[in-house]
Amino acid sequence: MHIFCTSAEAIVLLAGEQGDGPLRFYSEGGALPGVSLTVQQRVPIHEQIVSQVKSIFGHVTAQHIDIDQRFVELIKASPEREVSLYIGRIKGIDPNTVNKWSTMPELLRSMGRDRSRIAYTKAWQVYCGVLSENVSVIETDNLEKYIGFKPEQ
């Protein structure tokens, strides 16, 4: 469980579900997409995240916010600035009603071309279920053995 944040800043990448459509993520429009907050070092980070999300969406309660306790990624935003990336889901919000919701490809395209994209790609993998799935890599030379035919190259 996330107790305290090691950096002075944090970003929470919040996903909103819209039925069978793609996940949409809320972004305040900064260089690093998501909900940003200045971390109070002696206050548990989960409480700070819930408080910040409530201040943005108003009517949500802590039961509407699910922060993934298995994921935190440190982003080196500049040589002297580190930001912790957390992920979560928010229920009871229709992403189609607010303009600040985007798909992950849209967020990645809006970001600078630097290493911070890696953390967001890892977050996307977690949203896709990679932590709960048994995932392995297959070498192209072994494809025929596993799928029954060799794809054309």
C-alpha positions in Angstrom: 0.0 0.0 0.0 1.2 3.5 -0.8 1.8 5.2 2.5 4.1 8.2 1.7 5.3 9.6 -1.5 9.1 10.0 -2.0 8.9 13.0 -4.4 7.7 16.5 -3.8 5.2 16.3 -6.7 2.8 13.6 -7.8 0.6 12.9 -10.8 -2.5 10.6 -10.7 -3.5 9.1 -14.0 -7.3 8.6 -13.5 -9.2 6.3 -15.9 -12.9 6.7 -16.5 -14.9 3.9 -18.1 -17.6 4.5 -20.7 -19.3 1.1 -21.2 -17.6 -0.8 -24.0 -15.6 2.1 -25.3 -11.9 2.8 -24.7 -10.6 3.9 -21.3 -10.4 7.7 -21.1 -8.0 9.5 -18.9 -8.5 12.8 -17.1 -5.8 15.4 -17.7 -5.4 19.0 -16.5 -3.4 19.8 -19.6 0.1 20.0 -18.1 3.4 18.7 -19.5 2.7 15.4 -17.6 -1.0 14.4 -18.1 -3.2 13.6 -15.2 -4.2 15.2 -11.9 -1.2 17.0 -10.4 -0.6 17.7 -6.7 2.1 19.1 -4.5 2.9 16.4 -1.9 2.7 17.1 1.8 5.4 14.8 3.1 3.8 13.8 6.4 0.3 13.1 5.1 -0.4 9.6 3.5 -0.4 10.0 -0.3 -3.7 8.1 -0.7 -5.5 10.7 1.4 -3.9 13.5 -0.6 -5.0 11.9 -3.9 -8.6 11.4 -2.8 -8.8 15.0 -1.5 -7.4 16.4 -4.8 -9.8 14.3 -6.9 -12.8 15.4 -4.7 -11.8 19.0 -5.2 -11.9 18.6 -9.0 -15.0 16.5 -9.4 -17.0 17.7 -6.4 -19.6 15.1 -5.9 -17.4 12.0 -5.9 -16.7 10.2 -2.6 -13.7 8.0 -1.6 -15.7 5.0 -2.7 -15.8 6.3 -6.3 -11.9 6.5 -6.4 -9.8 3.3 -6.7 -6.1 3.9 -6.6 -4.0 0.9 -7.8 -1.7 0.0 -4.9 0.6 -2.1 -7.1 1.8 0.8 -9.3 4.0 3.8 -8.7 6.6 5.0 -11.2 9.1 7.8 -10.6 9.5 10.2 -13.5 12.6 12.4 -13.9 10.9 15.5 -15.2 14.2 17.5 -15.1 17.6 16.9 -13.5 16.4 18.4 -10.2 12.6 17.5 -10.4 11.2 14.0 -9.8 7.4 13.3 -10.0 5.7 10.1 -8.8 3.1 8.7 -11.1 0.1 6.9 -9.6 -2.8 5.3 -11.4 -6.4 4.8 -10.5 -10.0 4.5 -11.7 -12.9 6.8 -11.0 -16.5 5.6 -11.0 -19.7 7.6 -11.4 -18.1 10.1 -14.0 -19.0 10.0 -17.6 -15.8 10.8 -19.5 -17.9 12.1 -22.5 -19.3 15.0 -20.4 -16.0 16.7 -19.7 -13.6 17.9 -22.3 -10.4 17.0 -20.4 -10.7 13.2 -20.9 -8.5 11.6 -23.6 -7.5 8.2 -24.7 -4.0 7.0 -23.9 -2.7 7.4 -27.5 -4.0 11.0 -27.5 -2.2 11.6 -24.2 1.1 10.0 -25.4 1.0 12.1 -28.6 0.5 15.3 -26.5 3.6 14.6 -24.4 7.1 15.7 -25.1 9.4 13.2 -26.8 11.3 12.1 -23.7 11.6 9.3 -21.2 8.5 10.3 -19.2 6.5 8.5 -21.9 7.9 5.2 -20.7 6.2 5.6 -17.3 2.8 6.3 -19.0 3.3 3.3 -21.3 3.9 1.1 -18.2 0.8 2.6 -16.6 -1.2 1.8 -19.8 0.0 -1.8 -19.6 -1.2 -2.1 -16.0 -4.6 -0.8 -17.1 -4.6 -3.5 -19.8 -4.2 -6.2 -17.1 -0.5 -7.0 -17.5 0.0 -7.4 -13.7 -2.8 -10.0 -13.4 -1.9 -11.9 -16.6 0.8 -14.4 -17.2 2.7 -12.7 -20.1 5.7 -14.1 -21.9 7.7 -13.1 -25.0 8.1 -15.4 -28.0 11.0 -15.2 -30.3 10.0 -14.8 -34.0 12.0 -18.0 -34.8 9.6 -20.0 -32.5 6.3 -18.5 -33.7 5.5 -21.5 -35.9 5.9 -23.9 -32.9 3.4 -21.8 -30.8 0.8 -20.6 -33.4 1.0 -23.3 -36.0 2.3 -21.3 -38.9 5.1 -18.9 -39.7 4.0 -15.4 -40.6 5.4 -13.7 -43.6 8.1 -11.2 -43.0 
